[in-house]
């Protein structure tokens, strides 16, 4: 999807390029965290009954599901759920 006019894109790029490297990193990390939170919010909305471990496993599956065979992804899911939902 690309609904930003090119002249706006150029302005955004100029602002980004004018930032100090540390500021750019902060902006990028903030965008990554915003995306992570958006996915978690979507999962919470679709599955209000899920535990914290299931939510984090769902996030991992959304981010990395295509990088692992289904059986390995399921093992990763179960490991994440066990880690987060097992009392210390």
mmCIF file as gemmi writes it, N, C-alpha and C atoms, coordinates in Angstrom:
data_model
loop_
_atom_site.group_PDB
_atom_site.id
_atom_site.type_symbol
_atom_site.label_atom_id
_atom_site.label_alt_id
_atom_site.label_comp_id
_atom_site.label_asym_id
_atom_site.label_entity_id
_atom_site.label_seq_id
_atom_site.pdbx_PDB_ins_code
_atom_site.Cartn_x
_atom_site.Cartn_y
_atom_site.Cartn_z
_atom_site.occupancy
_atom_site.B_iso_or_equiv
_atom_site.pdbx_formal_charge
_atom_site.auth_seq_id
_atom_site.auth_asym_id
_atom_site.pdbx_PDB_model_num
ATOM 1 N N . UNK Axp A 1 ? 0.85 -1.166 0 1 0 ? 1 A 1
ATOM 2 C CA . UNK Axp A 1 ? 0 0 0 1 0 ? 1 A 1
ATOM 3 C C . UNK Axp A 1 ? 0.899 1.234 0 1 0 ? 1 A 1
ATOM 4 N N . UNK Axp A 2 ? 0.582 2.187 -0.852 1 0 ? 2 A 1
ATOM 5 C CA . UNK Axp A 2 ? 1.356 3.411 -0.929 1 0 ? 2 A 1
ATOM 6 C C . UNK Axp A 2 ? 0.413 4.562 -1.201 1 0 ? 2 A 1
ATOM 7 N N . UNK Axp A 3 ? -0.114 5.144 -0.152 1 0 ? 3 A 1
ATOM 8 C CA . UNK Axp A 3 ? -1.069 6.229 -0.321 1 0 ? 3 A 1
ATOM 9 C C . UNK Axp A 3 ? -0.477 7.597 0.042 1 0 ? 3 A 1
ATOM 10 N N . UNK Axp A 4 ? 0.834 7.646 0.25 1 0 ? 4 A 1
ATOM 11 C CA . UNK Axp A 4 ? 1.484 8.903 0.57 1 0 ? 4 A 1
ATOM 12 C C . UNK Axp A 4 ? 1.984 9.553 -0.718 1 0 ? 4 A 1
ATOM 13 N N . UNK Axp A 5 ? 1.582 10.787 -0.975 1 0 ? 5 A 1
ATOM 14 C CA . UNK Axp A 5 ? 2.089 11.469 -2.171 1 0 ? 5 A 1
ATOM 15 C C . UNK Axp A 5 ? 3.619 11.579 -2.119 1 0 ? 5 A 1
ATOM 16 N N . UNK Axp A 6 ? 4.231 11.552 -3.277 1 0 ? 6 A 1
ATOM 17 C CA . UNK Axp A 6 ? 5.688 11.543 -3.339 1 0 ? 6 A 1
ATOM 18 C C . UNK Axp A 6 ? 6.304 12.774 -2.676 1 0 ? 6 A 1
ATOM 19 N N . UNK Axp A 7 ? 5.704 13.955 -2.825 1 0 ? 7 A 1
ATOM 20 C CA . UNK Axp A 7 ? 6.286 15.158 -2.226 1 0 ? 7 A 1
ATOM 21 C C . UNK Axp A 7 ? 6.266 15.076 -0.694 1 0 ? 7 A 1
ATOM 22 N N . UNK Axp A 8 ? 5.266 14.398 -0.134 1 0 ? 8 A 1
ATOM 23 C CA . UNK Axp A 8 ? 5.219 14.197 1.319 1 0 ? 8 A 1
ATOM 24 C C . UNK Axp A 8 ? 6.302 13.198 1.729 1 0 ? 8 A 1
ATOM 25 N N . UNK Axp A 9 ? 6.435 12.136 0.952 1 0 ? 9 A 1
ATOM 26 C CA . UNK Axp A 9 ? 7.49 11.154 1.213 1 0 ? 9 A 1
ATOM 27 C C . UNK Axp A 9 ? 8.85 11.85 1.237 1 0 ? 9 A 1
ATOM 28 N N . UNK Axp A 10 ? 9.102 12.741 0.272 1 0 ? 10 A 1
ATOM 29 C CA . UNK Axp A 10 ? 10.381 13.454 0.226 1 0 ? 10 A 1
ATOM 30 C C . UNK Axp A 10 ? 10.585 14.311 1.475 1 0 ? 10 A 1
ATOM 31 N N . UNK Axp A 11 ? 9.524 14.964 1.949 1 0 ? 11 A 1
ATOM 32 C CA . UNK Axp A 11 ? 9.626 15.771 3.173 1 0 ? 11 A 1
ATOM 33 C C . UNK Axp A 11 ? 9.923 14.885 4.378 1 0 ? 11 A 1
ATOM 34 N N . UNK Axp A 12 ? 9.226 13.748 4.474 1 0 ? 12 A 1
ATOM 35 C CA . UNK Axp A 12 ? 9.463 12.826 5.592 1 0 ? 12 A 1
ATOM 36 C C . UNK Axp A 12 ? 10.902 12.319 5.565 1 0 ? 12 A 1
ATOM 37 N N . UNK Axp A 13 ? 11.373 11.982 4.39 1 0 ? 13 A 1
ATOM 38 C CA . UNK Axp A 13 ? 12.74 11.484 4.25 1 0 ? 13 A 1
ATOM 39 C C . UNK Axp A 13 ? 13.75 12.568 4.637 1 0 ? 13 A 1
ATOM 40 N N . UNK Axp A 14 ? 13.501 13.81 4.23 1 0 ? 14 A 1
ATOM 41 C CA . UNK Axp A 14 ? 14.407 14.907 4.585 1 0 ? 14 A 1
ATOM 42 C C . UNK Axp A 14 ? 14.453 15.107 6.099 1 0 ? 14 A 1
ATOM 43 N N . UNK Axp A 15 ? 13.3 15.02 6.748 1 0 ? 15 A 1
ATOM 44 C CA . UNK Axp A 15 ? 13.262 15.153 8.214 1 0 ? 15 A 1
ATOM 45 C C . UNK Axp A 15 ? 14.048 14.026 8.864 1 0 ? 15 A 1
ATOM 46 N N . UNK Axp A 16 ? 13.82 12.812 8.386 1 0 ? 16 A 1
ATOM 47 C CA . UNK Axp A 16 ? 14.516 11.65 8.944 1 0 ? 16 A 1
ATOM 48 C C . UNK Axp A 16 ? 16.025 11.773 8.737 1 0 ? 16 A 1
ATOM 49 N N . UNK Axp A 17 ? 16.435 12.156 7.539 1 0 ? 17 A 1
ATOM 50 C CA . UNK Axp A 17 ? 17.862 12.278 7.24 1 0 ? 17 A 1
ATOM 51 C C . UNK Axp A 17 ? 18.524 13.417 7.994 1 0 ? 17 A 1
ATOM 52 N N . UNK Axp A 18 ? 17.762 14.42 8.422 1 0 ? 18 A 1
ATOM 53 C CA . UNK Axp A 18 ? 18.319 15.536 9.191 1 0 ? 18 A 1
ATOM 54 C C . UNK Axp A 18 ? 18.559 15.155 10.654 1 0 ? 18 A 1
ATOM 55 N N . UNK Axp A 19 ? 17.993 14.049 11.079 1 0 ? 19 A 1
ATOM 56 C CA . UNK Axp A 19 ? 18.163 13.619 12.472 1 0 ? 19 A 1
ATOM 57 C C . UNK Axp A 19 ? 19.567 13.08 12.702 1 0 ? 19 A 1
ATOM 58 N N . UNK Axp A 20 ? 20.001 13.171 13.946 1 0 ? 20 A 1
ATOM 59 C CA . UNK Axp A 20 ? 21.262 12.547 14.343 1 0 ? 20 A 1
ATOM 60 C C . UNK Axp A 20 ? 21.049 11.034 14.33 1 0 ? 20 A 1
ATOM 61 N N . UNK Axp A 21 ? 22.118 10.26 14.156 1 0 ? 21 A 1
ATOM 62 C CA . UNK Axp A 21 ? 21.97 8.803 14.107 1 0 ? 21 A 1
ATOM 63 C C . UNK Axp A 21 ? 21.224 8.214 15.315 1 0 ? 21 A 1
ATOM 64 N N . UNK Axp A 22 ? 21.505 8.715 16.494 1 0 ? 22 A 1
ATOM 65 C CA . UNK Axp A 22 ? 20.823 8.217 17.693 1 0 ? 22 A 1
ATOM 66 C C . UNK Axp A 22 ? 19.326 8.464 17.658 1 0 ? 22 A 1
ATOM 67 N N . UNK Axp A 23 ? 18.953 9.623 17.119 1 0 ? 23 A 1
ATOM 68 C CA . UNK Axp A 23 ? 17.527 9.94 16.993 1 0 ? 23 A 1
ATOM 69 C C . UNK Axp A 23 ? 16.86 8.995 15.991 1 0 ? 23 A 1
ATOM 70 N N . UNK Axp A 24 ? 17.555 8.707 14.892 1 0 ? 24 A 1
ATOM 71 C CA . UNK Axp A 24 ? 17.004 7.783 13.894 1 0 ? 24 A 1
ATOM 72 C C . UNK Axp A 24 ? 16.768 6.407 14.501 1 0 ? 24 A 1
ATOM 73 N N . UNK Axp A 25 ? 17.718 5.957 15.289 1 0 ? 25 A 1
ATOM 74 C CA . UNK Axp A 25 ? 17.574 4.65 15.937 1 0 ? 25 A 1
ATOM 75 C C . UNK Axp A 25 ? 16.374 4.666 16.877 1 0 ? 25 A 1
ATOM 76 N N . UNK Axp A 26 ? 16.228 5.742 17.656 1 0 ? 26 A 1
ATOM 77 C CA . UNK Axp A 26 ? 15.084 5.846 18.562 1 0 ? 26 A 1
ATOM 78 C C . UNK Axp A 26 ? 13.765 5.789 17.797 1 0 ? 26 A 1
ATOM 79 N N . UNK Axp A 27 ? 13.678 6.501 16.681 1 0 ? 27 A 1
ATOM 80 C CA . UNK Axp A 27 ? 12.459 6.504 15.872 1 0 ? 27 A 1
ATOM 81 C C . UNK Axp A 27 ? 12.177 5.097 15.342 1 0 ? 27 A 1
ATOM 82 N N . UNK Axp A 28 ? 13.213 4.441 14.834 1 0 ? 28 A 1
ATOM 83 C CA . UNK Axp A 28 ? 13.029 3.086 14.295 1 0 ? 28 A 1
ATOM 84 C C . UNK Axp A 28 ? 12.596 2.108 15.382 1 0 ? 28 A 1
ATOM 85 N N . UNK Axp A 29 ? 13.24 2.163 16.534 1 0 ? 29 A 1
ATOM 86 C CA . UNK Axp A 29 ? 12.862 1.265 17.627 1 0 ? 29 A 1
ATOM 87 C C . UNK Axp A 29 ? 11.441 1.537 18.098 1 0 ? 29 A 1
ATOM 88 N N . UNK Axp A 30 ? 11.06 2.793 18.124 1 0 ? 30 A 1
ATOM 89 C CA . UNK Axp A 30 ? 9.694 3.155 18.507 1 0 ? 30 A 1
ATOM 90 C C . UNK Axp A 30 ? 8.687 2.589 17.502 1 0 ? 30 A 1
ATOM 91 N N . UNK Axp A 31 ? 9.014 2.665 16.219 1 0 ? 31 A 1
ATOM 92 C CA . UNK Axp A 31 ? 8.118 2.128 15.191 1 0 ? 31 A 1
ATOM 93 C C . UNK Axp A 31 ? 7.996 0.606 15.313 1 0 ? 31 A 1
ATOM 94 N N . UNK Axp A 32 ? 9.103 -0.058 15.611 1 0 ? 32 A 1
ATOM 95 C CA . UNK Axp A 32 ? 9.073 -1.51 15.797 1 0 ? 32 A 1
ATOM 96 C C . UNK Axp A 32 ? 8.175 -1.856 16.982 1 0 ? 32 A 1
ATOM 97 N N . UNK Axp A 33 ? 8.338 -1.14 18.093 1 0 ? 33 A 1
ATOM 98 C CA . UNK Axp A 33 ? 7.521 -1.403 19.28 1 0 ? 33 A 1
ATOM 99 C C . UNK Axp A 33 ? 6.048 -1.104 19.011 1 0 ? 33 A 1
ATOM 100 N N . UNK Axp A 34 ? 5.772 -0.038 18.265 1 0 ? 34 A 1
ATOM 101 C CA . UNK Axp A 34 ? 4.387 0.267 17.908 1 0 ? 34 A 1
ATOM 102 C C . UNK Axp A 34 ? 3.773 -0.862 17.085 1 0 ? 34 A 1
ATOM 103 N N . UNK Axp A 35 ? 4.535 -1.399 16.138 1 0 ? 35 A 1
ATOM 104 C CA . UNK Axp A 35 ? 4.044 -2.515 15.323 1 0 ? 35 A 1
ATOM 105 C C . UNK Axp A 35 ? 3.806 -3.757 16.165 1 0 ? 35 A 1
ATOM 106 N N . UNK Axp A 36 ? 4.722 -4.041 17.074 1 0 ? 36 A 1
ATOM 107 C CA . UNK Axp A 36 ? 4.578 -5.193 17.977 1 0 ? 36 A 1
ATOM 108 C C . UNK Axp A 36 ? 3.316 -5.045 18.818 1 0 ? 36 A 1
ATOM 109 N N . UNK Axp A 37 ? 3.117 -3.853 19.349 1 0 ? 37 A 1
ATOM 110 C CA . UNK Axp A 37 ? 1.942 -3.602 20.183 1 0 ? 37 A 1
ATOM 111 C C . UNK Axp A 37 ? 0.655 -3.707 19.375 1 0 ? 37 A 1
ATOM 112 N N . UNK Axp A 38 ? 0.686 -3.257 18.144 1 0 ? 38 A 1
ATOM 113 C CA . UNK Axp A 38 ? -0.481 -3.35 17.267 1 0 ? 38 A 1
ATOM 114 C C . UNK Axp A 38 ? -0.875 -4.809 17.045 1 0 ? 38 A 1
ATOM 115 N N . UNK Axp A 39 ? 0.111 -5.661 16.784 1 0 ? 39 A 1
ATOM 116 C CA . UNK Axp A 39 ? -0.177 -7.083 16.588 1 0 ? 39 A 1
ATOM 117 C C . UNK Axp A 39 ? -0.733 -7.69 17.87 1 0 ? 39 A 1
ATOM 118 N N . UNK Axp A 40 ? -0.126 -7.373 19.014 1 0 ? 40 A 1
ATOM 119 C CA . UNK Axp A 40 ? -0.636 -7.898 20.288 1 0 ? 40 A 1
ATOM 120 C C . UNK Axp A 40 ? -2.068 -7.435 20.543 1 0 ? 40 A 1
ATOM 121 N N . UNK Axp A 41 ? -2.365 -6.18 20.236 1 0 ? 41 A 1
ATOM 122 C CA . UNK Axp A 41 ? -3.73 -5.671 20.414 1 0 ? 41 A 1
ATOM 123 C C . UNK Axp A 41 ? -4.72 -6.408 19.511 1 0 ? 41 A 1
ATOM 124 N N . UNK Axp A 42 ? -4.309 -6.683 18.273 1 0 ? 42 A 1
ATOM 125 C CA . UNK Axp A 42 ? -5.176 -7.434 17.36 1 0 ? 42 A 1
ATOM 126 C C . UNK Axp A 42 ? -5.441 -8.839 17.895 1 0 ? 42 A 1
ATOM 127 N N . UNK Axp A 43 ? -4.388 -9.48 18.401 1 0 ? 43 A 1
ATOM 128 C CA . UNK Axp A 43 ? -4.552 -10.826 18.947 1 0 ? 43 A 1
ATOM 129 C C . UNK Axp A 43 ? -5.449 -10.815 20.188 1 0 ? 43 A 1
ATOM 130 N N . UNK Axp A 44 ? -5.286 -9.819 21.056 1 0 ? 44 A 1
ATOM 131 C CA . UNK Axp A 44 ? -6.149 -9.701 22.243 1 0 ? 44 A 1
ATOM 132 C C . UNK Axp A 44 ? -7.615 -9.524 21.839 1 0 ? 44 A 1
ATOM 133 N N . UNK Axp A 45 ? -7.839 -8.741 20.813 1 0 ? 45 A 1
ATOM 134 C CA . UNK Axp A 45 ? -9.204 -8.496 20.343 1 0 ? 45 A 1
ATOM 135 C C . UNK Axp A 45 ? -9.822 -9.779 19.777 1 0 ? 45 A 1
ATOM 136 N N . UNK Axp A 46 ? -9.042 -10.513 18.973 1 0 ? 46 A 1
ATOM 137 C CA . UNK Axp A 46 ? -9.554 -11.737 18.36 1 0 ? 46 A 1
ATOM 138 C C . UNK Axp A 46 ? -9.681 -12.883 19.357 1 0 ? 46 A 1
ATOM 139 N N . UNK Axp A 47 ? -8.795 -12.893 20.355 1 0 ? 47 A 1
ATOM 140 C CA . UNK Axp A 47 ? -8.737 -14.019 21.298 1 0 ? 47 A 1
ATOM 141 C C . UNK Axp A 47 ? -8.668 -13.501 22.74 1 0 ? 47 A 1
ATOM 142 N N . UNK Axp A 48 ? -9.752 -12.932 23.245 1 0 ? 48 A 1
ATOM 143 C CA . UNK Axp A 48 ? -9.7 -12.36 24.6 1 0 ? 48 A 1
ATOM 144 C C . UNK Axp A 48 ? -9.431 -13.403 25.686 1 0 ? 48 A 1
ATOM 145 N N . UNK Axp A 49 ? -9.634 -14.666 25.374 1 0 ? 49 A 1
ATOM 146 C CA . UNK Axp A 49 ? -9.428 -15.722 26.364 1 0 ? 49 A 1
ATOM 147 C C . UNK Axp A 49 ? -7.971 -16.183 26.45 1 0 ? 49 A 1
ATOM 148 N N . UNK Axp A 50 ? -7.123 -15.741 25.539 1 0 ? 50 A 1
ATOM 149 C CA . UNK Axp A 50 ? -5.733 -16.204 25.516 1 0 ? 50 A 1
ATOM 150 C C . UNK Axp A 50 ? -4.956 -15.69 26.719 1 0 ? 50 A 1
ATOM 151 N N . UNK Axp A 51 ? -4.027 -16.523 27.183 1 0 ? 51 A 1
ATOM 152 C CA . UNK Axp A 51 ? -3.113 -16.13 28.26 1 0 ? 51 A 1
ATOM 153 C C . UNK Axp A 51 ? -2.014 -15.236 27.677 1 0 ? 51 A 1
ATOM 154 N N . UNK Axp A 52 ? -1.208 -14.66 28.561 1 0 ? 52 A 1
ATOM 155 C CA . UNK Axp A 52 ? -0.081 -13.839 28.11 1 0 ? 52 A 1
ATOM 156 C C . UNK Axp A 52 ? 0.875 -14.67 27.255 1 0 ? 52 A 1
ATOM 157 N N . UNK Axp A 53 ? 1.123 -15.896 27.649 1 0 ? 53 A 1
ATOM 158 C CA . UNK Axp A 53 ? 2 -16.767 26.87 1 0 ? 53 A 1
ATOM 159 C C . UNK Axp A 53 ? 1.451 -17.043 25.481 1 0 ? 53 A 1
ATOM 160 N N . UNK Axp A 54 ? 0.159 -17.276 25.394 1 0 ? 54 A 1
ATOM 161 C CA . UNK Axp A 54 ? -0.452 -17.512 24.093 1 0 ? 54 A 1
ATOM 162 C C . UNK Axp A 54 ? -0.373 -16.274 23.204 1 0 ? 54 A 1
ATOM 163 N N . UNK Axp A 55 ? -0.532 -15.1 23.806 1 0 ? 55 A 1
ATOM 164 C CA . UNK Axp A 55 ? -0.428 -13.859 23.041 1 0 ? 55 A 1
ATOM 165 C C . UNK Axp A 55 ? 0.981 -13.684 22.485 1 0 ? 55 A 1
ATOM 166 N N . UNK Axp A 56 ? 1.978 -13.9 23.322 1 0 ? 56 A 1
ATOM 167 C CA . UNK Axp A 56 ? 3.364 -13.734 22.878 1 0 ? 56 A 1
ATOM 168 C C . UNK Axp A 56 ? 3.714 -14.802 21.844 1 0 ? 56 A 1
ATOM 169 N N . UNK Axp A 57 ? 3.211 -16.012 22.037 1 0 ? 57 A 1
ATOM 170 C CA . UNK Axp A 57 ? 3.427 -17.069 21.042 1 0 ? 57 A 1
ATOM 171 C C . UNK Axp A 57 ? 2.756 -16.704 19.721 1 0 ? 57 A 1
ATOM 172 N N . UNK Axp A 58 ? 1.573 -16.123 19.784 1 0 ? 58 A 1
ATOM 173 C CA . UNK Axp A 58 ? 0.892 -15.674 18.579 1 0 ? 58 A 1
ATOM 174 C C . UNK Axp A 58 ? 1.668 -14.583 17.86 1 0 ? 58 A 1
ATOM 175 N N . UNK Axp A 59 ? 2.259 -13.679 18.639 1 0 ? 59 A 1
ATOM 176 C CA . UNK Axp A 59 ? 3.106 -12.632 18.065 1 0 ? 59 A 1
ATOM 177 C C . UNK Axp A 59 ? 4.307 -13.26 17.361 1 0 ? 59 A 1
ATOM 178 N N . UNK Axp A 60 ? 4.955 -14.189 18.021 1 0 ? 60 A 1
ATOM 179 C CA . UNK Axp A 60 ? 6.115 -14.865 17.419 1 0 ? 60 A 1
ATOM 180 C C . UNK Axp A 60 ? 5.715 -15.588 16.143 1 0 ? 60 A 1
ATOM 181 N N . UNK Axp A 61 ? 4.567 -16.225 16.173 1 0 ? 61 A 1
ATOM 182 C CA . UNK Axp A 61 ? 4.095 -16.936 14.988 1 0 ? 61 A 1
ATOM 183 C C . UNK Axp A 61 ? 3.814 -15.962 13.845 1 0 ? 61 A 1
ATOM 184 N N . UNK Axp A 62 ? 3.233 -14.822 14.169 1 0 ? 62 A 1
ATOM 185 C CA . UNK Axp A 62 ? 2.948 -13.821 13.135 1 0 ? 62 A 1
ATOM 186 C C . UNK Axp A 62 ? 4.246 -13.288 12.533 1 0 ? 62 A 1
ATOM 187 N N . UNK Axp A 63 ? 5.26 -13.082 13.378 1 0 ? 63 A 1
ATOM 188 C CA . UNK Axp A 63 ? 6.515 -12.515 12.901 1 0 ? 63 A 1
ATOM 189 C C . UNK Axp A 63 ? 7.411 -13.532 12.199 1 0 ? 63 A 1
ATOM 190 N N . UNK Axp A 64 ? 7.431 -14.765 12.699 1 0 ? 64 A 1
ATOM 191 C CA . UNK Axp A 64 ? 8.424 -15.731 12.224 1 0 ? 64 A 1
ATOM 192 C C . UNK Axp A 64 ? 7.827 -17.015 11.671 1 0 ? 64 A 1
ATOM 193 N N . UNK Axp A 65 ? 6.506 -17.09 11.569 1 0 ? 65 A 1
ATOM 194 C CA . UNK Axp A 65 ? 5.854 -18.326 11.156 1 0 ? 65 A 1
ATOM 195 C C . UNK Axp A 65 ? 6.286 -18.866 9.804 1 0 ? 65 A 1
ATOM 196 N N . UNK Axp A 66 ? 6.636 -17.987 8.886 1 0 ? 66 A 1
ATOM 197 C CA . UNK Axp A 66 ? 7.039 -18.438 7.551 1 0 ? 66 A 1
ATOM 198 C C . UNK Axp A 66 ? 8.504 -18.852 7.493 1 0 ? 66 A 1
ATOM 199 N N . UNK Axp A 67 ? 9.234 -18.623 8.575 1 0 ? 67 A 1
ATOM 200 C CA . UNK Axp A 67 ? 10.661 -18.937 8.59 1 0 ? 67 A 1
ATOM 201 C C . UNK Axp A 67 ? 10.957 -20.325 9.142 1 0 ? 67 A 1
ATOM 202 N N . UNK Axp A 68 ? 9.93 -20.981 9.691 1 0 ? 68 A 1
ATOM 203 C CA . UNK Axp A 68 ? 10.115 -22.296 10.291 1 0 ? 68 A 1
ATOM 204 C C . UNK Axp A 68 ? 9.085 -23.263 9.727 1 0 ? 68 A 1
ATOM 205 N N . UNK Axp A 69 ? 9.45 -24.535 9.627 1 0 ? 69 A 1
ATOM 206 C CA . UNK Axp A 69 ? 8.434 -25.532 9.273 1 0 ? 69 A 1
ATOM 207 C C . UNK Axp A 69 ? 7.359 -25.571 10.367 1 0 ? 69 A 1
ATOM 208 N N . UNK Axp A 70 ? 6.169 -25.999 9.995 1 0 ? 70 A 1
ATOM 209 C CA . UNK Axp A 70 ? 5.025 -25.976 10.923 1 0 ? 70 A 1
ATOM 210 C C . UNK Axp A 70 ? 5.328 -26.7 12.233 1 0 ? 70 A 1
ATOM 211 N N . UNK Axp A 71 ? 5.999 -27.861 12.182 1 0 ? 71 A 1
ATOM 212 C CA . UNK Axp A 71 ? 6.266 -28.604 13.414 1 0 ? 71 A 1
ATOM 213 C C . UNK Axp A 71 ? 7.238 -27.857 14.329 1 0 ? 71 A 1
ATOM 214 N N . UNK Axp A 72 ? 8.227 -27.2 13.751 1 0 ? 72 A 1
ATOM 215 C CA . UNK Axp A 72 ? 9.166 -26.429 14.567 1 0 ? 72 A 1
ATOM 216 C C . UNK Axp A 72 ? 8.482 -25.192 15.153 1 0 ? 72 A 1
ATOM 217 N N . UNK Axp A 73 ? 7.625 -24.539 14.356 1 0 ? 73 A 1
ATOM 218 C CA . UNK Axp A 73 ? 6.915 -23.37 14.861 1 0 ? 73 A 1
ATOM 219 C C . UNK Axp A 73 ? 6.003 -23.759 16.015 1 0 ? 73 A 1
ATOM 220 N N . UNK Axp A 74 ? 5.368 -24.912 15.916 1 0 ? 74 A 1
ATOM 221 C CA . UNK Axp A 74 ? 4.513 -25.382 17.01 1 0 ? 74 A 1
ATOM 222 C C . UNK Axp A 74 ? 5.336 -25.654 18.267 1 0 ? 74 A 1
ATOM 223 N N . UNK Axp A 75 ? 6.534 -26.217 18.109 1 0 ? 75 A 1
ATOM 224 C CA . UNK Axp A 75 ? 7.409 -26.445 19.263 1 0 ? 75 A 1
ATOM 225 C C . UNK Axp A 75 ? 7.824 -25.119 19.886 1 0 ? 75 A 1
ATOM 226 N N . UNK Axp A 76 ? 8.124 -24.139 19.052 1 0 ? 76 A 1
ATOM 227 C CA . UNK Axp A 76 ? 8.477 -22.805 19.55 1 0 ? 76 A 1
ATOM 228 C C . UNK Axp A 76 ? 7.293 -22.199 20.298 1 0 ? 76 A 1
ATOM 229 N N . UNK Axp A 77 ? 6.1 -22.312 19.699 1 0 ? 77 A 1
ATOM 230 C CA . UNK Axp A 77 ? 4.879 -21.801 20.345 1 0 ? 77 A 1
ATOM 231 C C . UNK Axp A 77 ? 4.711 -22.399 21.738 1 0 ? 77 A 1
ATOM 232 N N . UNK Axp A 78 ? 4.8 -23.713 21.809 1 0 ? 78 A 1
ATOM 233 C CA . UNK Axp A 78 ? 4.609 -24.397 23.089 1 0 ? 78 A 1
ATOM 234 C C . UNK Axp A 78 ? 5.674 -23.989 24.107 1 0 ? 78 A 1
ATOM 235 N N . UNK Axp A 79 ? 6.901 -23.792 23.646 1 0 ? 79 A 1
ATOM 236 C CA . UNK Axp A 79 ? 7.973 -23.376 24.536 1 0 ? 79 A 1
ATOM 237 C C . UNK Axp A 79 ? 7.698 -21.972 25.093 1 0 ? 79 A 1
ATOM 238 N N . UNK Axp A 80 ? 7.249 -21.068 24.234 1 0 ? 80 A 1
ATOM 239 C CA . UNK Axp A 80 ? 6.939 -19.704 24.67 1 0 ? 80 A 1
ATOM 240 C C . UNK Axp A 80 ? 5.789 -19.718 25.678 1 0 ? 80 A 1
ATOM 241 N N . UNK Axp A 81 ? 4.756 -20.462 25.378 1 0 ? 81 A 1
ATOM 242 C CA . UNK Axp A 81 ? 3.598 -20.549 26.279 1 0 ? 81 A 1
ATOM 243 C C . UNK Axp A 81 ? 4.016 -21.111 27.628 1 0 ? 81 A 1
ATOM 244 N N . UNK Axp A 82 ? 4.803 -22.171 27.601 1 0 ? 82 A 1
ATOM 245 C CA . UNK Axp A 82 ? 5.26 -22.793 28.84 1 0 ? 82 A 1
ATOM 246 C C . UNK Axp A 82 ? 6.105 -21.815 29.653 1 0 ? 82 A 1
ATOM 247 N N . UNK Axp A 83 ? 6.98 -21.087 28.986 1 0 ? 83 A 1
ATOM 248 C CA . UNK Axp A 83 ? 7.845 -20.133 29.683 1 0 ? 83 A 1
ATOM 249 C C . UNK Axp A 83 ? 7.036 -19.03 30.358 1 0 ? 83 A 1
ATOM 250 N N . UNK Axp A 84 ? 6.061 -18.473 29.643 1 0 ? 84 A 1
ATOM 251 C CA . UNK Axp A 84 ? 5.327 -17.325 30.16 1 0 ? 84 A 1
ATOM 252 C C . UNK Axp A 84 ? 4.187 -17.686 31.107 1 0 ? 84 A 1
ATOM 253 N N . UNK Axp A 85 ? 3.644 -18.873 30.943 1 0 ? 85 A 1
ATOM 254 C CA . UNK Axp A 85 ? 2.443 -19.214 31.733 1 0 ? 85 A 1
ATOM 255 C C . UNK Axp A 85 ? 2.722 -20.167 32.887 1 0 ? 85 A 1
ATOM 256 N N . UNK Axp A 86 ? 3.963 -20.619 33.024 1 0 ? 86 A 1
ATOM 257 C CA . UNK Axp A 86 ? 4.292 -21.497 34.143 1 0 ? 86 A 1
ATOM 258 C C . UNK Axp A 86 ? 4.725 -20.644 35.327 1 0 ? 86 A 1
ATOM 259 N N . UNK Axp A 87 ? 4.069 -20.817 36.482 1 0 ? 87 A 1
ATOM 260 C CA . UNK Axp A 87 ? 4.439 -20.017 37.668 1 0 ? 87 A 1
ATOM 261 C C . UNK Axp A 87 ? 5.893 -20.275 38.061 1 0 ? 87 A 1
ATOM 262 N N . UNK Axp A 88 ? 6.56 -19.242 38.536 1 0 ? 88 A 1
ATOM 263 C CA . UNK Axp A 88 ? 7.97 -19.359 38.934 1 0 ? 88 A 1
ATOM 264 C C . UNK Axp A 88 ? 8.14 -20.093 40.222 1 0 ? 88 A 1
